[in-house]
Amino acid sequence: MNYNWNWGIYFEPSPEGVGTYADMLLSGLQWTVATALSSWVIAFFLGSLIGVMRTLPSKAAQAFGTAYVELFRNIPLLVQMFLWYFVVPELLPESLGTRLKQLPNAPFVTAVVCLGLFTASRVAEQVRAGIQALPRGQGMAGTALGLTVAQTYRHVLLPNAYRIILPPLTSEFLNNLKNTSVALTIGLLELTARARAMQEFSFQVFEAFTAATILYVLINVVVIVLATWLERTVAVPGTR
């Protein structure tokens, strides 16, 4: 059976009543970007905190950081998504669990929390590696200047560590962006879910996923360009 190509399908009305199929895909792209950015805020700050804890002299802080990383990094993301969406509300007190399940954007909130906590475990390892890659003399210099441990991390170690790990952090953000597609399994209408809906409505599978692929590539290129500019901007003169 020959495939009936129809590249004009993007401009035909969508059965969902949200405009054309192109509008459907762009709506999915908006949810993808919103989910990726929101979860990245959690991942970056929590991951930085956990990464710092893994480099502190405190055995308790190191143990907590290690436990967090091993727990979230070794459970598949899809399993975690199901646990947060289907299991966690049932384990909470009934009133709170019901309230969570009745949130207007429950799939979005769940995806943001799940992706944020999952990606934080990976960011933490990169932050830890960045700090440990610095010469020991930098931390000692902070101590010699009378800085507290927090001040040494804030003003000496972390600024230099972030410069080192900016490329892998960029890759991790791109992974986080692509991992938003897993949220279609809990009902989030992000880009991949919209492409699947378009394919099911129109039976134009190649057109639907070609458009989704192009949109993913474009948003990834934008991120790479911005990250490259940022890396050049924050580079210390004479270190590149």
WOZI-V626504 format. One record per residue. N is the residue number from 1. PHI is phi as a letter, one per 20 degrees, with the letter a starting at -180 (NA if undefined). OMEGA is omega in radians with two decimals (none if undefined). BURIAL is I if it has 9 or more other C-alpha atoms within 8 Angstrom, else O. Layout:
n->N phi->PHI omega->OMEGA burial->BURIAL
n->N phi->PHI omega->OMEGA burial->BURIAL
This chain:
n->1 phi->NA omega->-3.13 burial->O
n->2 phi->e omega->3.12 burial->O
n->3 phi->e omega->-3.11 burial->O
n->4 phi->e omega->-3.12 burial->O
n->5 phi->f omega->3.13 burial->O
n->6 phi->b omega->-3.10 burial->O
n->7 phi->f omega->3.07 burial->O
n->8 phi->e omega->-3.09 burial->O
n->9 phi->f omega->-3.09 burial->I
n->10 phi->f omega->-3.07 burial->O
n->11 phi->d omega->3.08 burial->O
n->12 phi->e omega->-3.11 burial->O
n->13 phi->f omega->3.10 burial->O
n->14 phi->e omega->3.09 burial->I
n->15 phi->f omega->3.14 burial->O
n->16 phi->f omega->3.13 burial->O
n->17 phi->m omega->-3.14 burial->O
n->18 phi->d omega->-3.09 burial->O
n->19 phi->o omega->-3.12 burial->I
n->20 phi->e omega->3.07 burial->I
n->21 phi->f omega->3.08 burial->I
n->22 phi->f omega->3.09 burial->I
n->23 phi->f omega->3.08 burial->I
n->24 phi->g omega->-3.10 burial->I
n->25 phi->f omega->3.13 burial->I
n->26 phi->f omega->3.05 burial->I
n->27 phi->f omega->3.09 burial->I
n->28 phi->f omega->3.11 burial->I
n->29 phi->f omega->3.11 burial->I
n->30 phi->f omega->3.10 burial->I
n->31 phi->f omega->3.10 burial->I
n->32 phi->f omega->-3.12 burial->I
n->33 phi->f omega->3.14 burial->I
n->34 phi->f omega->3.13 burial->O
n->35 phi->f omega->-3.12 burial->I
n->36 phi->f omega->-3.11 burial->I
n->37 phi->f omega->-3.12 burial->O
n->38 phi->f omega->3.14 burial->I
n->39 phi->f omega->3.13 burial->I
n->40 phi->f omega->3.08 burial->I
n->41 phi->g omega->3.10 burial->I
n->42 phi->f omega->-3.06 burial->I
n->43 phi->f omega->-3.07 burial->I
n->44 phi->f omega->-3.07 burial->I
n->45 phi->f omega->3.10 burial->I
n->46 phi->f omega->3.11 burial->I
n->47 phi->f omega->3.09 burial->I
n->48 phi->f omega->3.13 burial->I
n->49 phi->f omega->3.14 burial->I
n->50 phi->f omega->3.11 burial->I
n->51 phi->f omega->3.09 burial->I
n->52 phi->f omega->-3.14 burial->I
n->53 phi->g omega->-3.12 burial->I
n->54 phi->f omega->3.12 burial->I
n->55 phi->d omega->3.13 burial->I
n->56 phi->f omega->3.10 burial->I
n->57 phi->f omega->-3.12 burial->O
n->58 phi->f omega->3.11 burial->O
n->59 phi->f omega->3.14 burial->O
n->60 phi->f omega->3.12 burial->O
n->61 phi->f omega->3.12 burial->I
n->62 phi->f omega->-3.13 burial->I
n->63 phi->f omega->3.12 burial->I
n->64 phi->f omega->3.14 burial->I
n->65 phi->f omega->3.13 burial->I
n->66 phi->f omega->3.14 burial->I
n->67 phi->f omega->3.13 burial->O
n->68 phi->f omega->-3.10 burial->I
n->69 phi->f omega->-3.08 burial->I
n->70 phi->f omega->-3.14 burial->I
n->71 phi->f omega->-3.03 burial->O
n->72 phi->f omega->-3.10 burial->I
n->73 phi->f omega->-3.02 burial->I
n->74 phi->d omega->3.03 burial->O
n->75 phi->d omega->-3.11 burial->O
n->76 phi->g omega->-3.10 burial->O
n->77 phi->g omega->-3.13 burial->I
n->78 phi->f omega->3.11 burial->O
n->79 phi->f omega->3.12 burial->O
n->80 phi->f omega->3.13 burial->I
n->81 phi->f omega->3.11 burial->I
n->82 phi->f omega->-3.14 burial->I
n->83 phi->f omega->-3.12 burial->I
n->84 phi->f omega->-3.04 burial->I
n->85 phi->e omega->-3.03 burial->I
n->86 phi->d omega->-2.98 burial->O
n->87 phi->e omega->-3.05 burial->I
n->88 phi->g omega->3.12 burial->I
n->89 phi->g omega->3.14 burial->I
n->90 phi->f omega->-3.13 burial->I
n->91 phi->e omega->-3.13 burial->O
n->92 phi->e omega->3.01 burial->O
n->93 phi->g omega->-2.97 burial->O
n->94 phi->g omega->-3.10 burial->O
n->95 phi->f omega->-3.14 burial->O
n->96 phi->f omega->3.12 burial->I
n->97 phi->f omega->3.10 burial->I
n->98 phi->f omega->3.13 burial->I
n->99 phi->f omega->3.12 burial->O
n->100 phi->f omega->-3.12 burial->I
n->101 phi->f omega->-3.11 burial->O
n->102 phi->e omega->3.09 burial->O
n->103 phi->g omega->-3.12 burial->O
n->104 phi->g omega->-3.13 burial->O
n->105 phi->d omega->-3.09 burial->O
n->106 phi->g omega->3.11 burial->I
n->107 phi->f omega->3.13 burial->I
n->108 phi->f omega->-3.14 burial->I
n->109 phi->f omega->3.14 burial->O
n->110 phi->f omega->-3.13 burial->I
n->111 phi->f omega->3.14 burial->I
n->112 phi->f omega->-3.13 burial->I
n->113 phi->f omega->-3.10 burial->I
n->114 phi->f omega->-3.14 burial->I
n->115 phi->f omega->3.13 burial->I
n->116 phi->f omega->-3.12 burial->I
n->117 phi->f omega->3.12 burial->I
n->118 phi->f omega->-3.10 burial->I
n->119 phi->f omega->3.11 burial->I
n->120 phi->g omega->-3.14 burial->I
n->121 phi->f omega->3.13 burial->I
n->122 phi->e omega->3.07 burial->I
n->123 phi->f omega->-3.13 burial->I
n->124 phi->g omega->3.13 burial->I
n->125 phi->f omega->3.13 burial->I
n->126 phi->f omega->3.10 burial->I
n->127 phi->f omega->3.11 burial->I
n->128 phi->g omega->-3.12 burial->I
n->129 phi->f omega->3.13 burial->O
n->130 phi->f omega->3.13 burial->I
n->131 phi->f omega->-3.11 burial->I
n->132 phi->f omega->3.10 burial->O
n->133 phi->f omega->3.14 burial->O
n->134 phi->f omega->3.05 burial->I
n->135 phi->f omega->-3.13 burial->O
n->136 phi->f omega->-3.12 burial->O
n->137 phi->f omega->3.14 burial->O
n->138 phi->f omega->3.09 burial->I
n->139 phi->f omega->3.12 burial->I
n->140 phi->f omega->3.12 burial->O
n->141 phi->f omega->3.09 burial->O
n->142 phi->f omega->3.10 burial->I
n->143 phi->f omega->-3.14 burial->I
n->144 phi->f omega->3.13 burial->O
n->145 phi->e omega->3.13 burial->O
n->146 phi->n omega->3.11 burial->O
n->147 phi->f omega->3.02 burial->I
n->148 phi->f omega->3.11 burial->O
n->149 phi->f omega->3.14 burial->O
n->150 phi->f omega->-3.14 burial->O
n->151 phi->f omega->3.11 burial->I
n->152 phi->f omega->3.10 burial->I
n->153 phi->f omega->-3.05 burial->I
n->154 phi->f omega->-2.98 burial->I
n->155 phi->d omega->-3.05 burial->O
n->156 phi->d omega->-2.95 burial->I
n->157 phi->f omega->-3.04 burial->I
n->158 phi->f omega->3.11 burial->I
n->159 phi->g omega->3.13 burial->I
n->160 phi->f omega->3.13 burial->I
n->161 phi->f omega->3.14 burial->I
n->162 phi->f omega->3.09 burial->I
n->163 phi->f omega->-3.12 burial->I
n->164 phi->f omega->-2.99 burial->O
n->165 phi->e omega->-3.13 burial->I
n->166 phi->g omega->3.09 burial->I
n->167 phi->g omega->3.09 burial->I
n->168 phi->f omega->3.06 burial->O
n->169 phi->f omega->3.08 burial->I
n->170 phi->f omega->3.10 burial->I
n->171 phi->f omega->-3.14 burial->O
n->172 phi->f omega->3.08 burial->I
n->173 phi->f omega->3.10 burial->I
n->174 phi->f omega->3.07 burial->I
n->175 phi->f omega->3.13 burial->O
n->176 phi->f omega->3.11 burial->I
n->177 phi->f omega->-3.13 burial->I
n->178 phi->f omega->3.12 burial->O
n->179 phi->f omega->3.09 burial->I
n->180 phi->f omega->-3.14 burial->I
n->181 phi->f omega->3.12 burial->I
n->182 phi->f omega->-3.09 burial->I
n->183 phi->f omega->3.07 burial->I
n->184 phi->f omega->-3.12 burial->I
n->185 phi->f omega->3.09 burial->O
n->186 phi->d omega->3.01 burial->I
n->187 phi->n omega->3.09 burial->O
n->188 phi->f omega->-3.08 burial->I
n->189 phi->e omega->3.10 burial->I
n->190 phi->e omega->-2.95 burial->I
n->191 phi->f omega->-3.13 burial->I
n->192 phi->f omega->3.11 burial->I
n->193 phi->f omega->3.11 burial->I
n->194 phi->f omega->3.10 burial->I
n->195 phi->f omega->3.10 burial->I
n->196 phi->f omega->3.12 burial->I
n->197 phi->f omega->3.11 burial->O
n->198 phi->f omega->3.12 burial->I
n->199 phi->f omega->-3.12 burial->I
n->200 phi->f omega->3.13 burial->I
n->201 phi->f omega->-2.97 burial->O
n->202 phi->d omega->-3.05 burial->O
n->203 phi->m omega->3.08 burial->O
n->204 phi->d omega->-3.00 burial->I
n->205 phi->f omega->-3.10 burial->I
n->206 phi->f omega->3.13 burial->O
n->207 phi->f omega->-3.10 burial->I
n->208 phi->f omega->-3.06 burial->I
n->209 phi->e omega->2.97 burial->I
n->210 phi->f omega->3.12 burial->O
n->211 phi->f omega->3.13 burial->I
n->212 phi->f omega->3.13 burial->I
n->213 phi->f omega->-3.14 burial->O
n->214 phi->f omega->3.14 burial->O
n->215 phi->f omega->3.08 burial->I
n->216 phi->f omega->-3.13 burial->I
n->217 phi->f omega->-3.12 burial->O
n->218 phi->f omega->-3.11 burial->O
n->219 phi->f omega->3.09 burial->O
n->220 phi->f omega->3.11 burial->I
n->221 phi->f omega->3.11 burial->O
n->222 phi->f omega->3.13 burial->O
n->223 phi->f omega->-3.12 burial->I
n->224 phi->f omega->3.13 burial->I
n->225 phi->f omega->3.13 burial->O
n->226 phi->f omega->3.14 burial->O
n->227 phi->f omega->3.10 burial->I
n->228 phi->f omega->3.08 burial->O
n->229 phi->f omega->-3.14 burial->O
n->230 phi->f omega->-3.14 burial->O
n->231 phi->f omega->3.11 burial->I
n->232 phi->f omega->-3.09 burial->O
n->233 phi->f omega->-3.04 burial->O
n->234 phi->e omega->-3.11 burial->O
n->235 phi->f omega->3.06 burial->I
n->236 phi->f omega->-3.13 burial->O
n->237 phi->g omega->3.09 burial->O
n->238 phi->n omega->-3.13 burial->O
n->239 phi->d omega->-3.13 burial->O
n->240 phi->e omega->none burial->O
